[in-house]
Amino acid sequence: MAQYEFATLDVFAYERFGGNPLAVFPNARGLTDEQMQKIAREINYSETTFVLPPRNRHNTAEVRIFTPQNELPFAGHPNVGTAWLLAENPGWAPGLIAGDKMIFEERAGLVEATVVRAKAGELSSCAILAPQKFHQLHTIPRSVAAPCVSLSEEKVVADAVVASVGLPFALTQVVNLEAIKSVKPNIAAFEYCNEHHGYPNEPLCMMVYYQSDSGVIHARMFSPLAGIYEDPATGSASAALAGLLASGDKRTDARIKYEVSQGVEMGRPSEIFLQAQKVAGEVASISIAGHCVPVITGTLTL
């Protein structure tokens, strides 16, 4: 029998039982791909991460991310939570931690993470840089996007935009906060949209959003074809949305900040802080930041 330590955190939350739960296996050496997938399915969080020695000794770790159904090339809250856990337990990092900076090797590329500490030394936030530049893929007619979340066409502002910073999402803007509260996924509509307007290798995921007068973006994210009915906090989708909004901003050289509120309707309120760096009119980089709360430590026996 082999035993594997693990820990869980609530990511993008300030209080336990908020945010998006994440399970982290800090020493996954010896686990096969099949075992990692089975463990992720058993835990049944939206994502579980497995930490392995880096291929390049100058990096901190190779991090693999699994949903209950498949492996992801990149995701936001798994990186923020994994970096937070390794910063609190540096002996668990198989590679290099340079001060408060780490570099994770992932299928989508290298992910740089930075933790910020309060004066007393405790962690106050963690930020990651998206591994890829923002890029817009294609649009989905609102007549197709609206039924995916059980809305009439009039409740959707325009065609949905598929965009990515390492993982693609369909971004659907709605007319008001009431529309956000009323949405729910329609599996048949998701299947049709995925077949006719999806993208290779990953099932269709949709973030629905509304930007209030205060500037806060209220969002919900659904990925039923990937086994995630609704996600309480989605850093990678929020980063793609920040890239989309920053692309439409008239400023050419600026650091543009956004705040996403998600998970409220699920009873797991989440706060995601984003910063898009624009250079010469282009979105050059996007950071994703938030706070984490450790919840559980344990041991899994195989």
matplotlib code that plots the C-alpha trace (Angstrom):
import matplotlib.pyplot as plt

x = [0.0, 1.1, 0.0, -0.4, -0.8, -3.3, -4.8, -7.8, -8.3, -11.2, -9.8, -10.9, -12.5, -11.8, -13.9, -14.1, -16.9, -16.8, -14.9, -14.0, -12.7, -9.5, -7.7, -3.9, -1.7, 1.8, 3.8, 2.1, 5.2, 4.2, 0.6, -0.4, -2.6, -5.4, -5.0, -5.0, -8.2, -9.8, -8.8, -10.1, -13.4, -13.5, -12.9, -15.4, -14.3, -14.2, -10.4, -7.7, -4.0, -1.1, 2.4, 5.4, 9.1, 9.8, 11.4, 13.6, 15.3, 14.9, 11.2, 9.1, 7.0, 5.1, 1.4, -1.3, -4.9, -7.8, -11.6, -13.8, -13.8, -10.6, -7.2, -6.9, -4.0, -4.5, -7.0, -7.0, -8.1, -6.0, -2.8, -3.7, -4.5, -1.5, 0.9, -0.7, -0.3, 3.3, 4.1, 2.7, 4.5, 7.8, 9.1, 6.4, 7.8, 9.8, 11.7, 12.8, 10.9, 12.6, 11.6, 7.8, 7.8, 7.2, 7.0, 4.7, 5.1, 1.8, 0.4, -0.5, 2.9, 4.8, 2.6, 4.3, 2.8, 3.6, 2.4, 2.1, 2.6, 1.3, 3.7, 3.4, 4.4, 1.1, -0.1, -2.5, -2.9, -1.6, -1.4, -0.6, 0.1, -1.9, 0.4, -0.8, -1.7, -5.3, -6.7, -10.2, -11.3, -14.8, -18.3, -21.5, -24.8, -26.8, -29.7, -27.6, -25.9, -29.0, -30.7, -27.6, -28.4, -32.2, -32.5, -34.5, -32.5, -33.6, -31.8, -28.4, -26.6, -24.8, -23.3, -21.1, -17.4, -15.0, -11.7, -8.8, -5.6, -4.8, -8.3, -11.2, -14.5, -17.7, -18.3, -22.0, -23.0, -26.6, -28.7, -29.0, -28.3, -31.8, -30.8, -27.6, -29.7, -32.1, -29.7, -29.5, -27.8, -29.7, -27.8, -29.4, -28.6, -25.0, -24.6, -25.9, -23.7, -20.7, -21.2, -21.8, -19.8, -17.4, -13.7, -11.3, -10.1, -12.2, -15.9, -17.9, -17.7, -19.8, -19.4, -22.4, -21.6, -23.0, -20.9, -22.7, -22.6, -20.0, -17.7, -17.9, -18.5, -21.2, -20.6, -21.6, -19.8, -21.3, -19.6, -22.0, -20.4, -17.2, -19.1, -19.3, -22.9, -21.8, -18.4, -18.2, -15.0, -13.3, -10.0, -9.2, -12.6, -12.4, -9.0, -10.3, -13.1, -10.7, -8.8, -12.0, -13.0, -9.5, -9.4, -12.4, -10.9, -9.7, -6.6, -3.5, -1.0, -2.5, -3.0, -6.7, -8.1, -11.3, -13.1, -15.3, -18.0, -19.0, -20.5, -23.1, -26.1, -24.4, -23.8, -20.0, -19.2, -16.0, -13.9, -11.4, -9.1, -7.7, -5.2, -4.8, -1.6, -2.1, 1.0, 0.6, -3.0, -2.6, -3.3, 0.2, -0.5, -3.3, -2.9, -5.4, -5.3, -7.2, -7.1, -7.3, -8.5, -7.0, -9.7, -8.7, -5.5, -5.5, -3.9, -5.2, -4.2, -3.9]
y = [0.0, 3.6, 6.6, 10.1, 13.3, 15.8, 19.1, 21.1, 24.9, 27.2, 29.5, 33.1, 33.2, 34.9, 32.5, 28.8, 27.2, 30.0, 30.2, 27.2, 24.1, 22.6, 19.4, 19.3, 16.2, 17.8, 14.6, 12.7, 10.7, 7.2, 8.0, 7.0, 9.1, 6.7, 6.9, 10.7, 10.8, 8.3, 10.3, 13.5, 11.7, 10.4, 13.8, 15.3, 18.9, 21.0, 20.5, 18.5, 19.2, 16.8, 18.2, 16.5, 17.3, 19.9, 18.9, 22.0, 22.2, 26.0, 25.7, 24.9, 21.9, 20.2, 20.7, 18.6, 19.6, 17.2, 17.7, 14.7, 13.8, 15.0, 16.7, 20.5, 22.3, 25.3, 26.7, 29.6, 28.5, 25.3, 27.4, 30.0, 27.3, 25.1, 28.1, 29.1, 25.6, 25.3, 28.8, 27.7, 24.4, 25.1, 21.6, 20.2, 22.0, 19.5, 22.3, 25.9, 28.6, 31.9, 34.1, 34.4, 33.4, 30.0, 28.7, 25.8, 23.6, 22.9, 21.7, 25.3, 26.6, 28.0, 29.6, 32.2, 32.6, 35.2, 35.3, 38.4, 38.4, 40.7, 42.3, 39.4, 37.0, 35.3, 35.1, 37.8, 37.0, 35.0, 36.1, 34.1, 35.2, 33.5, 31.2, 32.5, 35.9, 36.7, 35.6, 35.6, 32.6, 32.9, 34.0, 32.0, 33.4, 34.6, 32.6, 29.5, 30.8, 32.0, 28.6, 27.1, 29.0, 29.0, 32.6, 34.3, 36.1, 39.5, 38.8, 38.4, 41.5, 40.2, 37.0, 35.1, 35.4, 32.4, 33.6, 32.1, 32.7, 29.0, 27.4, 28.5, 29.8, 31.2, 34.6, 35.6, 39.1, 39.5, 42.6, 42.8, 41.2, 39.6, 37.7, 36.4, 35.2, 33.3, 31.4, 27.6, 25.2, 23.3, 20.1, 19.6, 23.2, 22.8, 19.6, 21.4, 24.4, 22.2, 20.3, 23.3, 26.1, 24.4, 24.1, 21.1, 19.0, 20.7, 20.6, 23.9, 26.0, 29.2, 32.2, 34.5, 38.0, 41.4, 44.5, 46.6, 50.4, 50.0, 48.2, 44.8, 42.0, 39.5, 36.1, 32.5, 29.7, 26.4, 23.4, 20.5, 18.6, 18.4, 17.2, 20.7, 21.8, 25.2, 26.4, 28.8, 30.6, 30.3, 32.2, 31.2, 32.3, 35.5, 36.2, 35.6, 38.0, 40.6, 40.2, 40.7, 43.8, 45.3, 44.7, 47.0, 49.7, 52.7, 53.2, 52.0, 51.7, 51.0, 48.5, 47.9, 46.2, 44.2, 42.4, 39.4, 38.3, 34.6, 31.8, 33.9, 31.9, 28.7, 29.9, 30.0, 33.7, 34.3, 37.3, 37.2, 40.2, 40.7, 43.0, 43.4, 45.0, 46.8, 47.8, 49.7, 48.9, 45.1, 43.0, 41.9, 39.9, 39.1, 38.3, 36.5, 37.0, 36.1, 34.8, 31.2, 29.5, 26.0, 23.5, 19.8, 17.8, 14.0, 10.9, 8.7, 5.1, 3.1]
z = [0.0, -0.7, 1.2, -0.2, 1.8, 0.6, 1.8, 0.7, 0.5, -0.2, -3.0, -3.7, -0.2, 3.1, 5.2, 5.3, 3.2, 0.6, -2.6, -4.7, -2.9, -4.2, -3.2, -3.6, -3.5, -2.8, -3.5, -6.4, -7.5, -8.2, -9.3, -12.8, -15.0, -14.4, -10.6, -10.7, -12.7, -10.3, -7.3, -8.8, -9.5, -6.0, -4.4, -6.9, -6.6, -9.8, -9.8, -8.0, -8.4, -8.3, -7.6, -9.2, -9.5, -12.2, -15.4, -15.2, -11.8, -11.9, -11.7, -8.6, -9.7, -12.5, -11.7, -13.2, -13.0, -13.1, -13.1, -12.2, -16.0, -17.6, -17.3, -18.0, -19.5, -17.2, -14.6, -12.3, -8.8, -8.8, -9.4, -6.8, -4.2, -5.0, -4.7, -1.4, 0.0, -1.1, 0.3, 3.7, 3.5, 1.5, 2.4, 0.1, -3.0, -5.0, -6.8, -6.3, -4.5, -5.1, -2.3, -2.7, -6.3, -7.9, -11.4, -12.3, -15.4, -17.0, -20.3, -21.3, -20.5, -17.5, -14.8, -12.5, -9.0, -6.4, -2.8, -0.7, 3.0, 5.7, 8.2, 10.6, 7.8, 7.2, 3.6, 2.5, -1.2, -4.1, -7.7, -10.9, -14.4, -17.1, -19.2, -22.5, -23.9, -24.3, -27.7, -29.1, -31.0, -32.4, -31.6, -30.8, -32.0, -29.0, -30.4, -29.6, -26.4, -24.6, -24.5, -22.9, -19.7, -20.1, -21.1, -23.9, -26.6, -25.2, -22.0, -23.8, -24.9, -27.9, -29.4, -27.0, -27.4, -27.1, -25.6, -23.8, -21.8, -21.7, -21.5, -23.7, -22.4, -24.0, -22.4, -22.5, -21.3, -20.0, -19.5, -15.7, -12.4, -12.4, -15.5, -13.7, -10.8, -13.1, -15.3, -15.2, -17.6, -20.3, -21.1, -24.5, -25.5, -24.3, -26.3, -29.5, -28.9, -28.2, -31.4, -33.7, -32.0, -29.6, -29.7, -30.1, -27.1, -24.4, -23.7, -24.0, -20.8, -20.5, -18.2, -17.9, -16.7, -15.9, -15.0, -12.4, -12.1, -9.2, -11.7, -10.0, -12.5, -11.3, -13.0, -13.0, -14.9, -16.1, -17.5, -17.4, -20.2, -18.1, -15.1, -13.4, -13.1, -11.8, -10.6, -7.6, -8.7, -12.1, -12.4, -16.0, -17.2, -15.3, -16.8, -20.3, -19.5, -18.2, -21.5, -23.5, -21.5, -21.7, -25.4, -25.8, -23.5, -25.4, -23.3, -25.1, -22.2, -18.9, -16.0, -15.8, -12.7, -12.5, -9.6, -10.2, -7.8, -8.3, -6.4, -4.5, -5.8, -4.7, -1.2, -1.8, -2.3, -4.1, -5.0, -7.9, -8.5, -12.0, -13.7, -17.4, -18.7, -22.0, -24.0, -27.3, -27.5, -26.9, -23.9, -22.9, -19.7, -17.2, -13.5, -11.3, -7.6, -4.4, -0.9, 0.3, 3.5, 4.4, 5.4, 5.5, 5.7, 5.3, 3.9, 1.0, 0.9, -2.4]

ax = plt.figure().add_subplot(projection="3d")
ax.plot(x, y, z, "-o")
ax.set_aspect("equal")
plt.show()
